[in-house]
């Protein structure tokens, strides 16, 4: 009973975070990690990295969806 609920909980969060495009989820995770490293390892402002990642990842995701499959 508990294992089934834990599995359902994990499946929900996997579907919520990863969704249909694992590449975007991985890109966001990498962007968050680099932002953290820049914010805590240097004196450089790191706020710009996440919007820049969005500008790159969103068109990549849309192109993967609308591109015809061969």
CORKAUR-V562373 format. One record per helix or strand. SS is the DSSP state (@ for helix, = for strand). FROM is the first residue (numbers start at 1). TO is the last residue. If there is no record, write none. Layout:
SS,FROM,TO / SS,FROM,TO
//
This chain:
@,2,17 / @,22,41 / @,48,66
//
